[in-house]
Amino acid sequence: MKEKQKIRQKMISLRNNLSREEVLLKSNLIKDALIQMPELKNAEWIMLYVSFDNEVRTDQIAKELFGLKKKVLVPAIIKKPKGLIACQVFDFEKDLKAGFFGIKEPTEELKTPFDPQKIDVIIVPGIAFDIRGNRVGFGGGYYDLFLKKLNRKTISIALAYDFQVLKNIPSQKNDVPVDIIVSEKQIIRIH
């Protein structure tokens, strides 16, 4: 756990040091690579995190997905029982408001849980990833809990700046690795 905390602090510091221009440029390269992937082209239901701070931006990805007539889901945090639910949104600006931790989530009228078993692709946030698909998140365990509810055929994709992709991250039994990592420089297919 201490090792993960060290990685978390270092990566957040590196990410916070990115300029707005760097975030936009790298996010755009990642978006372009992601949209071209067959996994996305063949998907109907795509769950996408809502970016905040200097995370890889997802607003332009959402815009592209809507343009491709994909069905877009975003997470909403529920407190009891602790976890995430996936909710369909139709507009990435009008359908979201500040929620838990200040991260945007669906408005109350859109907080209808979608069946996780029907999600084709989930785009997962994280602070660091390794080449085996292990991830360091914010430490709440929300995504690990949610990833366990998905169909075995659901493809999980992490978006990361290249410096966030490490050789090795310690993992615990509750951790759920991702299938693919997309950075501005590479696509890593784990399985």
N, C-alpha and C positions, 0 to 999 in steps of 0.2 A: 504493500500500500504506500509506503514512503517513497519507493521508486516511482510509482505512478504520480504521486504528488509532485515530485521533482520535475518529471516530464511535463506535467500540466502547467506548472509555474513557468518553466522555460519556454514552452510553446506559446502560451498566452502572451508572454513578454515579446517574443519574436513577432507574433501576429499583430499585437498592438502597435508595433513599430512600423508596420506597413503604411505607406501613404495612401490616401484615397485613390490616387491614380493607379498605384500598384494593385490595390484591391480590385478596381474596375477592370484593369487590363488582364490580370491573372484569372479573375472570375469569368471574363468573356472567353478566354482561351479554353477554360474548363467547360463552360457551357457549350461551346462549339463542338468539342470532342464528345461530350455526353450526348448531345442531340443526334449525332451521327451513329451512335452505337446501335447495333441490331437489337439489343435487349430493350432499348427504349422504343425503337421503331415498332417492335412487335407487341408492346405493352398497351393495354387499354387503361387500367387503373394504376396511377403512379402517385405514391405518397412522397411528399417533399417537405423538408423542414423549412421553417421561415428563418432566414438569416438575421443575425444582429451583430453589433460591433463590427469587427473586421473579419467575420467568417466569410467563406466563399459565398458570394451573393446568389440568392435563389430567385429574386424577383424577375430577372430576365429569363431565367429557365422556365418559370411558370408561364410567362408571356408566350414563349415559344411552344410550350406544351398545349396551351389553350388554342394557339394558332394551328396546331397539328390535330386538333379535335380530341385530345387526350382528356381523360377524366382525372382531375387533380384533387388529391386529398392532402390535408395538413394536420399536424398533431395538435391536440388540446390536452393539457395536463388535468388529471382528476386527482383529488387529494385522498378520497376514500372510496374503494381501496386504491392505494397509491398506484398510479400508472398513466398511460397515454391512451387516448382514443383517436382514431382517424376520422376526419370529417371532410365531406366534399365541399369544395369552394368553387366559385364560378368567376371570381374576379379577385386578384391578389391585393388590390387596394381597398375596394369597398367592403369585402367580406371579412376583413381582419381588424382586430383591435388589440390593444396592449393587454396581456394576460399575465399568467404566473411568471415570476422572475423578470417581468417587463418585456418578455418575448411576445410578439404578435401571435394571436391564435384566432380561430373562427369566432364570429359574433355568436351570441347566445342562441339566436334562431337557427344557426347552422350546426350547433353542437349535437348532432345526431350521430351516434357511433356507427361506423361502417364496419362490415365484417372483415377482420384482418385476413381471413382465409382467401378472400377474393382479390387481394392486392397483388399485382403482377411485379412491380418494382417498387422498392423503398429506397429513398435517398436519405442517407443517415449522416447526421452531423458528428463532429468529433474534434478533439484538440490535437490528437496524434494517432497515427496508424502505423502498423508494421507490415512487412512484406508477406506475412501469413494471415493478414486480415484482422489482427487484434487491434482494439482501439482504446483510447483513453478519452472518456467523455468528461462531463462536469462532475461526475461522481455520485449522481443521484440514482443511477441504475434504471431510469425510466425507459431508455431505449432497449436495454438488455431484456427487461421484462416484456416489452412489446414484441421484440424480434422473436421471442419464444412462441408467440401466438400465431405466427405467420405460417402459411402453407410451405411445405418443403420446396416447392417450385418457385416461390417468391425469390427474386434476385435482389440482394442488398448491395447498394453502391454507396461508397463514401466519397465525398468531395474534399480535396485537400490541396493546400499549397504544397509544392514539392518538398519544402523544408520540414513539413509535418509528417513525411513518410520516413520512418526509422527502420533500422535493421531488426530490432527486437524490442518488444514491449512485454513486461511480465503480465501473464493472464491468470485469472482465477476461474474456478469452475462455473461461476454464474455468467461469465463474459461470453458474449455471442459474437464471433468474428463476422466480418463482411465478406462478400464474394468478390467484389471488384473495388479498386481504388482509382479514381480519376484525378490527376493533378494537371497543372498547366504544361507539364513536360512528358507525362507518360500515363498509360493505362495499365494497371496491374490486375491481371485476372488470377485470383487465388486458387480456384478449384478448376 
